[in-house]
Amino acid sequence: MTIPSERLNMQMCNELHVFTQNLTRLMSEKYPLLHQRVQNNEALFHLLIEQLWWAQENPRFTPQDDVLYDGTGSWTACIHREVFRALSRIENFLLLCDTMPDYATFTADQASGERLTEKSFQQLVEQFKGLSETEIKVQICASLISAVSLSPSAMQAANLALGSSGYPHDTVQFSGRTASICMEIYPAGRGLNEAERQLLQACFPDDSRHWRHAFFLENANCLEPLRIQCKNSVDKQGFQKIVNTWLHFWLINAFGFEGHMGTHRGVKYMTENFFVRSQLLNDAIISMLDNPTQDVLALCRGQK
């Protein structure tokens, strides 16, 4: 039996209304810095609703866990895990950019034996210190876009813009291709000025580089495109800014690892061990700017 389109539209409107209510409540109860920002920025609030609705509708999930929702039976159980992850990334990024970054909140969901140390937390704060409002805005947009990679809405928009064979089916490479060629398919990619567009494209390079694969030593060639660009770069200072933006994006992305689990306070996955390894990787990547032949993964394994 075919359901009339007007009934489908009514059902979608009702679901979107409930999602908006739930997202508003979720931000007010769990993500205070983001909640404060959207209260002062109605356009950001509407952007969060519009872009994260793509995630809410997405039946796809990552292999890390085999449940889509938090499984607690509470009112939050109907919220897709990628929504939690995106909000966790943005909230904890804003925490690091705050005038008074709160160590206790950032590490609230971490086990005592694995907790990020205060010294490492301050090092992390320093890495995000001094970011402009433009850079903050772009990283928020990047977190929203990464939450909907290969979602049905994203693939439908990409099909119209690029054709069904015009994009890769790896989540990171899909974001790179679409953000580079047809950024406007995303609500978070529309209405940006040229400087903002360039920064957003720095978060999503259209090649096969993959920070997470490098971190977990999963692919020996995952940084090769970056190595080639380091070798051919003429404007070293400008290129370093691009690389730093990309590294910031991936650190923020890590803030959402397991962001759908726990109490949703702070960063669950950015433990001391994860932080030390991430800094080792990022330092090795930065070293490629001066020495493109540097074996980054060997450095990460502790080899010379």
C-alpha positions, 0 to 999 in steps of 0.5 A: 500500500502506498502512503499518500505524500501529504501523510508522509510530509505530516509525519516528517514534520512531526518527527522534525518537531520532536527532534527539535524539542529533543535537541534543544533539551539535550543542549540545555542539559548536557552541552551548556557552552553550545546551548549558550552560543545558540541562544545568542545565535539563532542562525546557528540553532537552525543550522544545527537542526537542519544539518543534524536532521540528516544524521537523525534520519541515517540508518548507517552506523560505524563498526565501533558499536552495533547500536544506533541509540544510547539504549538507556530507555530514557527520552534520549534513546531516540536520538541518533548516536552521530548527533551525540558525537557531533554535539560532544565534539562541538561542546568540548571544542568550545570548552577548550576555546573558553576564557576559563577552560574547565579541566574537571568537566573535560575529563568527567567521563574518564576512568581515574587510571586513564584520565588526561593529566592537567598538564596535558590538558593545558597543552591541549588548551594552548593548541586551540588558544587564539583561534578566531571566531571565523576558525571556530565557526568553520570547525563547528561546520566541519563537525556537523558535516562529518556527522552526516557522511554517506547519510542518505540525504548526503548521498542523494545530494551528491548524486545530483551534484556529482552522479552516483559514481562521482564520489568514494564510499569511504566516509572521510573521502566522501566528505573530502570530495563533496566539501571540495567540489560541491560544498553547498550540498550541505546546510553547513557549507552554504553562505560561507565567505571565501576565507571560510570556504578555504578553511573548511576545505582544509578540514576535508582534503580531497585525497586519501590522507586519513589521520585516524588510520595513521593514528591506529597505524592501519595504512602505511600510505594514508599520509602519502598525499600530504607528503607530496603536498609538503614536498611541492609546497611553495608557501610554507607558512600558508601551507602550515596553516592549512595543515594546522586546521586539518590537525585541529579538525581531527583532534576535535573529531576525536572528542566525539569518539564514544561521544554517544556513551557515558554521561555526555560530560567531557571527552571520554576518549581523549585519555592521557594515552590517546593524547600522548600518541596524538601529539606524537603523530601531529608532531611527526606530521608537522616535521614533514613540512621541513622534511617531506621524506620523514617516515611519520608512521615509523616515528609513531612506532617509536622508530628512528 
